[in-house]
Amino acid sequence: MIADIADPAVFSLHPPADALDGVPDGPALDRLLFSRIVGLAAQHPGGVTASLGLAREALAELIRRHAVGFVHLLPTLPDYSGVDAIEEEDLRAFLLNHRAAGMVEEEWLAAIVARRTLGPNHLWQDMGFANRRELNAMFRRHFPSLVALNSGDMKWKKFFYRQLCEREGLMLCKSPNCEVCDDFSACFSAEDGDPLSALARVARGEGA
């Protein structure tokens, strides 16, 4: 059963014509992306709070503000009592060093991105987004200095781990610069694929 179909923002397959890159901006962007995030996390076998790395109270407030199609989850949200992966704390701190406006949404996103970066797919897929444009729009809105830092448009997971390694003085890459690296395409090639959430099934007309 696709519970998140109740939220029209999740399945807005035809965004406004005036949206940047086909993606809305401002509060409408937050509603769209947080709904997608919760929609995918709600399908996670480990539970929605563990999937996002958020405490129950934080996730409940996120849903009330930006993902009202999922308020039915509130009475059953478990608290998060898991153990963070070794890199999550550093990645959260790195993201918050580049936050735009001191909004609580940026704290939520820092935790969510740090947790979803552990996934096996492209980051936009592991976030539950429809495409990489939505991920880039999120970073432009909430972490714009990261977009400037990632001026070459490196894949975000590769970019994060490169940044963390450089901060620790670790040698991550065998080449002195990206332009002469044999693995250039692994870091900079297109991130194609289907969304992982129920959005993909609806877009293909497969239903629940």
Buried (B, 14 or more C-beta within 10 A) or exposed (E): EBBBBBBEBBBBEEBEEEBBEBBBBEEBBBBBBBBBBBBBBBBEEEBBBBBBBBBBEBBBBBBEBBBEBBEEBEEEBEEBEEEBEEBBEBBBEBBBEBBBEEEEBBBBBBBBBBBBBBBEEBBBBBBBBBBBBBBBBBBBBBBBEBBEEBEEEBBBBBBBBBBBBEEEEEEEBEEEEBEEBEEEEEBBEEBEEEBBBBBBBBEEEEEE
